[in-house]
Protein backbone atom coordinates (compact mmCIF):
# COMPACT_ATOMS: atom_id res chain seq x y z
CA UNK A 1 0.00 0.00 0.00
CA UNK A 2 2.87 2.38 0.72
CA UNK A 3 4.09 1.93 -2.87
CA UNK A 4 0.65 2.92 -4.24
CA UNK A 5 0.55 5.89 -1.86
CA UNK A 6 3.93 7.15 -3.09
CA UNK A 7 2.99 6.52 -6.75
CA UNK A 8 -0.21 8.54 -6.28
CA UNK A 9 1.80 11.52 -5.06
CA UNK A 10 4.30 11.20 -7.90
CA UNK A 11 1.39 11.14 -10.39
CA UNK A 12 0.41 14.72 -9.53
CA UNK A 13 0.49 17.07 -12.53
CA UNK A 14 2.33 19.65 -10.42
CA UNK A 15 5.60 18.88 -8.69
CA UNK A 16 5.23 21.80 -6.24
CA UNK A 17 4.96 19.53 -3.20
CA UNK A 18 7.11 17.71 -0.68
CA UNK A 19 6.24 14.16 0.30
CA UNK A 20 7.82 13.25 3.62
CA UNK A 21 7.94 9.62 4.69
CA UNK A 22 8.93 8.79 8.22
CA UNK A 23 9.02 5.77 10.47
CA UNK A 24 8.87 6.23 14.19
CA UNK A 25 10.23 2.88 15.30
CA UNK A 26 12.70 0.31 14.07
CA UNK A 27 10.68 -2.78 14.98
CA UNK A 28 9.45 -5.35 12.50
CA UNK A 29 5.90 -4.44 13.52
CA UNK A 30 5.93 -1.17 11.59
CA UNK A 31 4.27 2.04 12.69
CA UNK A 32 1.08 0.94 14.30
CA UNK A 33 -1.69 3.53 14.38
CA UNK A 34 -0.98 4.64 17.94
CA UNK A 35 2.78 5.11 17.44
CA UNK A 36 2.33 6.81 14.06
CA UNK A 37 -0.21 9.25 15.51
CA UNK A 38 2.05 10.08 18.47
CA UNK A 39 5.07 10.58 16.22
CA UNK A 40 3.28 13.37 14.31
CA UNK A 41 3.65 15.50 17.43
CA UNK A 42 7.44 15.13 17.20
CA UNK A 43 7.73 16.77 13.79
CA UNK A 44 9.46 20.07 14.45
CA UNK A 45 10.12 21.55 11.05
CA UNK A 46 8.12 21.07 7.90
CA UNK A 47 9.57 22.92 4.93
CA UNK A 48 6.23 23.72 3.29
CA UNK A 49 3.46 26.30 3.47
CA UNK A 50 0.72 23.71 4.13
CA UNK A 51 0.70 20.25 5.67
CA UNK A 52 -1.54 17.31 4.77
CA UNK A 53 -1.33 13.80 6.20
CA UNK A 54 -1.68 10.97 3.71
CA UNK A 55 -1.52 7.66 5.55
CA UNK A 56 0.34 4.80 3.91
CA UNK A 57 -2.99 3.06 3.23
CA UNK A 58 -4.41 6.16 1.49
CA UNK A 59 -3.72 7.48 -1.99
CA UNK A 60 -4.41 10.60 -3.99
CA UNK A 61 -6.90 9.95 -6.78
CA UNK A 62 -7.17 13.43 -8.28
CA UNK A 63 -4.02 14.10 -10.36
CA UNK A 64 -4.56 17.89 -10.51
CA UNK A 65 -4.97 18.20 -6.74
CA UNK A 66 -1.63 19.94 -6.02
CA UNK A 67 -2.02 22.31 -8.98
CA UNK A 68 -5.56 23.34 -8.00
CA UNK A 69 -4.75 23.46 -4.29
CA UNK A 70 -1.88 25.87 -4.98
CA UNK A 71 -4.14 28.09 -7.13
CA UNK A 72 -6.67 28.26 -4.26
CA UNK A 73 -4.21 29.12 -1.48
CA UNK A 74 -2.26 31.59 -3.65
CA UNK A 75 -5.41 33.73 -4.07
CA UNK A 76 -6.40 34.10 -0.42
CA UNK A 77 -5.16 33.88 3.14
CA UNK A 78 -6.56 30.44 3.88
CA UNK A 79 -5.90 28.60 7.14
CA UNK A 80 -7.42 25.23 6.25
CA UNK A 81 -8.51 23.65 2.98
CA UNK A 82 -11.01 20.82 3.32
CA UNK A 83 -11.60 18.27 0.57
CA UNK A 84 -13.46 15.02 0.11
CA UNK A 85 -12.20 11.48 0.34
CA UNK A 86 -13.57 7.96 -0.09
CA UNK A 87 -13.57 5.08 2.36
CA UNK A 88 -15.15 1.89 1.00
CA UNK A 89 -16.91 3.99 -1.63
CA UNK A 90 -18.46 6.27 1.01
CA UNK A 91 -17.68 9.98 0.83
CA UNK A 92 -16.05 11.65 3.83
CA UNK A 93 -17.12 14.09 5.14
CA UNK A 94 -20.64 12.90 4.25
CA UNK A 95 -22.73 15.22 2.06
CA UNK A 96 -24.92 16.34 4.99
CA UNK A 97 -21.79 17.54 6.85
CA UNK A 98 -19.96 19.14 3.91
CA UNK A 99 -19.09 22.76 4.63
CA UNK A 100 -20.00 22.44 8.31
CA UNK A 101 -18.10 22.06 11.57
CA UNK A 102 -16.10 18.79 11.51
CA UNK A 103 -17.75 15.84 13.27
CA UNK A 104 -15.88 13.09 15.13
CA UNK A 105 -15.34 9.97 12.98
CA UNK A 106 -16.88 11.68 9.93
CA UNK A 107 -13.68 13.37 8.77
CA UNK A 108 -10.15 12.06 8.48
CA UNK A 109 -6.59 13.18 8.04
CA UNK A 110 -6.85 12.95 4.24
CA UNK A 111 -9.72 15.47 4.22
CA UNK A 112 -7.74 18.62 4.96
CA UNK A 113 -4.50 20.55 4.65
CA UNK A 114 -3.57 23.19 7.19
CA UNK A 115 -1.16 26.11 7.07
CA UNK A 116 2.20 25.16 8.61
CA UNK A 117 2.08 27.74 11.43
CA UNK A 118 -1.32 26.42 12.52
CA UNK A 119 0.01 22.85 12.31
CA UNK A 120 2.88 23.76 14.63
CA UNK A 121 0.61 25.60 17.07
CA UNK A 122 -2.02 22.86 17.48
CA UNK A 123 -0.32 19.56 16.61
CA UNK A 124 -0.38 18.62 20.30
CA UNK A 125 -4.17 18.21 19.89
CA UNK A 126 -3.45 15.13 17.72
CA UNK A 127 -3.84 12.88 20.72
CA UNK A 128 -4.48 9.17 20.10
CA UNK A 129 -5.03 8.61 23.83
CA UNK A 130 -8.34 10.49 23.85
CA UNK A 131 -10.69 8.13 21.99
CA UNK A 132 -8.92 6.76 18.96
CA UNK A 133 -9.92 9.47 16.47
CA UNK A 134 -6.75 11.50 16.97
CA UNK A 135 -7.01 13.24 13.62
CA UNK A 136 -10.48 14.57 14.48
CA UNK A 137 -9.28 16.31 17.64
CA UNK A 138 -6.54 18.05 15.69
CA UNK A 139 -8.90 19.03 12.85
CA UNK A 140 -11.49 20.30 15.35
CA UNK A 141 -8.93 22.40 17.24
CA UNK A 142 -7.60 23.95 14.03
CA UNK A 143 -11.14 24.61 12.76
CA UNK A 144 -12.29 26.22 16.01
CA UNK A 145 -9.20 28.43 16.29
CA UNK A 146 -9.20 29.73 12.71
CA UNK A 147 -11.55 31.51 10.32
CA UNK A 148 -10.01 31.09 6.88
CA UNK A 149 -11.64 27.86 5.76
CA UNK A 150 -12.04 26.79 2.14
CA UNK A 151 -14.14 23.80 1.11
CA UNK A 152 -12.61 22.37 -2.09
CA UNK A 153 -15.51 20.36 -3.51
CA UNK A 154 -13.50 17.51 -5.00
CA UNK A 155 -12.78 13.90 -4.05
CA UNK A 156 -9.01 14.04 -3.63
CA UNK A 157 -8.04 10.81 -1.86
CA UNK A 158 -9.27 7.38 -0.94
CA UNK A 159 -8.28 4.52 1.30
CA UNK A 160 -6.80 1.46 -0.36
CA UNK A 161 -8.62 -0.79 2.06
CA UNK A 162 -11.47 -0.28 4.44
CA UNK A 163 -11.10 0.76 8.06
CA UNK A 164 -10.46 -1.81 10.73
CA UNK A 165 -6.72 -1.90 11.44
CA UNK A 166 -7.42 -0.67 14.92
CA UNK A 167 -9.64 1.56 16.94
CA UNK A 168 -8.27 4.73 15.35
CA UNK A 169 -9.31 3.59 11.90
CA UNK A 170 -12.63 1.99 12.78
CA UNK A 171 -14.76 5.12 12.91
CA UNK A 172 -13.37 6.96 9.95
Beta strands, then each sheet from edge to edge (+ up, - down):
strand 1: 50-51
strand 2: 58-60
strand 3: 80-87
strand 4: 90-92
strand 5: 112-115
strand 6: 149-159
sheet 1: 1+ 5- 3+ 4-
sheet 2: 1+ 5- 3+ 6+ 2-
end
